[in-house]
Amino acid sequence: MSVSDSNLPVPVHAAALVMRELPAASLMIDTAGSRLGGELRRLRGMRARYSLKLANDSPLHLMVTLRARRGDVERRLQPGEFWIDPNSNADLVIDVPSYVAYAGGSLVVRLVNAQIYEMVAPLPGPAAILGAVAGGLAVAAAAAAFVFATPRIEVFAVTPIGVANSLLRVPYKTGGIGTTSYELVDDRGITVKSGSVRDRAGAIAFTLPSAQRTRSYILHMRDEGALGTAERAEPVTALPEPALPATAVASSLIDSLALDSSQIPDGGIVTVRYQTSAHSGVVAVKDAQDTVWAHEKISPTGVTQLRLPRFGRDKELRVSLTVANGDSHAASSVGMESVMPTPKPNAAQPSVVAFAPAGESVQRNDPPAAQSTPAPVAQQKISVVGTNVAGFTIHTSIASGATNVRLALETNEGETIASEFVPDGATTASIDAPPGTHGRVVLIATYDRGQGQESTVKPIDIP
C-alpha cells in the first residue's frame, strides 16, 4: 500500500497545538514514556475498505476524526468523530462510500490529544474503475459533476486569538449545493453560539462570551446537502476582557470619595466627604479582615463623621462607601490609619521625624540615622525601596478576597506612569516607579470583591 509522502509544513494554530502530516500510514509517538501508535491500511477487494488500529498508551483522551480529502476540501466519513480512553486500544474497519472513494483524494485519520497528528492513505480514485467498468469517460464525467455539486468549505479563516465580550469575524467561502451553519463549543462541550449562514461567501460575525479568565473554544462550520456534508473545525482562544483603567471610578453611582485626613488620632473622628447619585448606602470603617469598626448611613449633604474606637496602637484601616440605586450597586474605599500620639522627643537627643502617608513605610538605601526608629515590620503595609537613578519599587499588600486586581501609579496631574496586573490569590504585589521619579505620587488599586468593584487610593511620597 502506498501512502501520502507530503512533507509540507502545516501552520501552527492557537492554544499551542501542532499539526503535522506524516509520510506514512502508521505512526509511533513516544513522549516521556507515553506512547501513541496507529496503523492505517486498505483491505483487499473492490470496495474501499480500510483497517484502522490505534493504541493510546497515554494519560490523555484521544479524539479521532475520519475525513476524505480531495484538494483543499474535506468530507466527513462515518462515524465522524469518536474518543479513545487513556491506556486503551481500538480496532475498526472504515468503509468509504464508493462515490467518495472513486472521486479520488485521500483518507485522513486525524488524532488529537495535546498535539494533532494525521495518518493519510490514498483513495482509489476514478482511475481504479476505468479499467474494470465500461464507459469510463461517462463515469468520470458523472463523478466530476457529483463533486461539483457536493457541499464543500473552501475558506474558513478563523482568527486563533480573540477577546471575551468582543466581536469575532470569520471570513468563509463554500461550494456545491447545501445549507451552511456554525456553532461555537466551549471546553465543556456546550454550544454557546450557533447560527445559519445564508450566502455562499462572506463572513460570520458574533460576540464571544464574557469571561474573567482565558477560555478555549472550537468553532465548527457545517455545509450539508443531499450529496453529502462538509465540516471544518478550528480552535479559538478568548483572552479575558481588559481591566478598567485605574483612573476609572468604581461606578457611575459614586463620583468621589475623600477624607479630611488620612491619619486620625486613636479614638478620634474621621470626616468622610463623598458625592453619589444613589439614594441609599452606608459609610463604614473596616480593617484588612473586613471587620466593621464604625458605620453610618449616607447623608444627603455628602458628609459623614465616624468616631473610631480606641485600639491602643497604630492600626491600618479603610473607609468604605457602599451605595445602591434600585438594582444597581457600587462600592469604593480609601485607606487611612488610626495613630497613637507621638511621644515628645528626649531633650538629651535630637529627634528625627519621618513623614509618610497613612499606612506606608518609606525605606531608602541610605544608611539609617542612628536616632531613627523603624516602624514594626507587621505595620509596613506599603514600602518604597530604591534610588532616583535606578528607580523605586513600591511593595503593597492586597485586600483579602480581592480579584482582578490592577495597580497603577499616577502623578498629581492624573498622568499614569506605571501599571501592573496582580495574579488572583496573591497577598502582596509590587510596582516599579520609573527612574527619576520623586515627590508625591498616588497608588491606585482597582479590584473586584463580592458583587461589586472597589478602588483604593493612597498617596505616596517618593524621596
Residue, then its C-alpha position, 0 to 999 in steps of 0.5 A: m500500500s502506498v501512502s501520502d509522502s507530503n512533507l509540507p509544513v502545516p501552520v501552527h494554530a492557537a492554544a499551542l497545538v501542532m499539526r503535522e502530516l506524516p509520510a506514512a500510514s502508521l505512526m509511533i509517538d513516544t513522549a516521556g514514556s507515553r506512547l501513541g501508535g496507529e496503523l492505517r491500511r486498505l483491505r483487499g477487494m473492490r470496495a474501499r475498505y480500510s483497517l484502522k488500529l490505534a493504541n493510546d498508551s497515554p494519560l490523555h483522551l484521544m479524539v479521532t476524526l475520519r475525513a476524505r480529502r480531495g484538494d483543499v476540501e474535506r468530507r466527513l466519513q462515518p462515524g465522524e468523530f469518536w474518543i479513545d480512553p487513556n491506556s486503551n486500544a481500538d480496532l475498526v474497519i472504515d468503509v468509504p462510500s464508493y462515490v467518495a472513494y472513486a472521486g479520488g483524494s485521500l483518507v485522513v485519520r486525524l488524532v488529537n490529544a495535546q498535539i494533532y497528528e494525521m495518518v493519510a492513505p490514498l483513495p482509489g480514485p476514478a482511475a481504479i474503475l476505468g479499467a474494470v467498468a465500461g464507459g469510463l469517460a461517462v463515469a468520470a464525467a458523472a463523478a466530476a459533476f457529483v463533486f461539483a455539486t457536493p457541499r464543500i468549505e473552501v475558506f474558513a479563516v478563523t482568527p486563533i486569538g480573540v477577546a471575551n465580550s468582543l466581536l469575532r469575524v470569520p471570513y468563509k467561502t463554500g461550494g456545491i449545493g447545501t445549507t451552511s451553519y456554525e456553532l461555537v463549543d466551549d471546553r465543556g462541550i456546550t454550544v454557546k453560539s450557533g447560527s445559519v449562514r445564508d450566502r455562499a461567501g462572506a463572513i460570520a460575525f458574533t460576540l464571544p462570551s464574557a469571561q474573567r479568565t482565558r477560555s478555549y473554544i472550537l468553532h465548527m462550520r457545517d455545509e450539508g446537502a443531499l450529496g453529502t456534508a462538509e465540516r471544518a473545525e478550528p480552535v479559538t482562544a478568548l483572552p479575558e476582557p481588559a481591566l478598567p483603567a485605574t483612573a476609572v471610578a468604581s461606578s457611575l453611582i459614586d463620583s468621589l470619595a475623600l477624607d479630611s485626613s488620612q491619619i486620625p488620632d486613636g479614638g478620634i473622628v474621621t470626616v468622610r466627604y463623598q458625592t453619589s447619585a444613589h439614594s441609599g448606602v452606608v459609610a463604614v470603617k473596616d480593617a484588612q479582615d473586613t471587620v466593621w469598626a464604625h458605620e453610618k448611613i449616607s447623608p444627603t449633604g455628602v458628609t459623614q463623621l465616624r468616631l473610631p474606637r480606641f485600639g491602643r496602637d497604630k492600626e491600618l484601616r479603610v473607609s468604605l462607601t457602599v451605595a445602591n440605586g434600585d438594582s444597581h450597586a457600587a462600592s469604593s474605599v480609601g485607606m487611612e490609619s488610626v495613630m497613637p500620639t507621638p511621644k515628645p522627643n528626649a531633650a538629651q537627643p535630637s529627634v528625627v521625624a519621618f513623614a509618610p502617608a497613612g499606612e506606608s513605610v518609606q525605606r531608602n538605601d541610605p544608611p539609617a540615622a542612628q536616632s531613627t526608629p523603624a516602624p514594626v515590620a507587621q505595620q509596613k503595609i506599603s514600602v518604597v525601596g530604591t534610588n532616583v537613578a535606578g528607580f523605586t519599587i513600591h511593595t503593597s499588600i492586597a485586600s483579602g478576597a480581592t480579584n482582578v486586581r490592577l495597580a497603577l501609579e499616577t502623578n498629581e496631574g492624573e498622568t499614569i506612569a506605571s501599571e501592573f496586573v496582580p495574579d488572583g490569590a496573591t497577598t502582596a504585589s509590587i510596582d516599579a516607579p520609573p527612574g527619576t521619579h520623586g515627590r508625591v505620587v498616588l497608588i491606585a488599586t482597582y479590584d473586584r470583591g463580592q458583587g461589586q468593584e472597589s478602588t483604593v487610593k493612597p498617596i505616596d511620597i517618593p524621596 
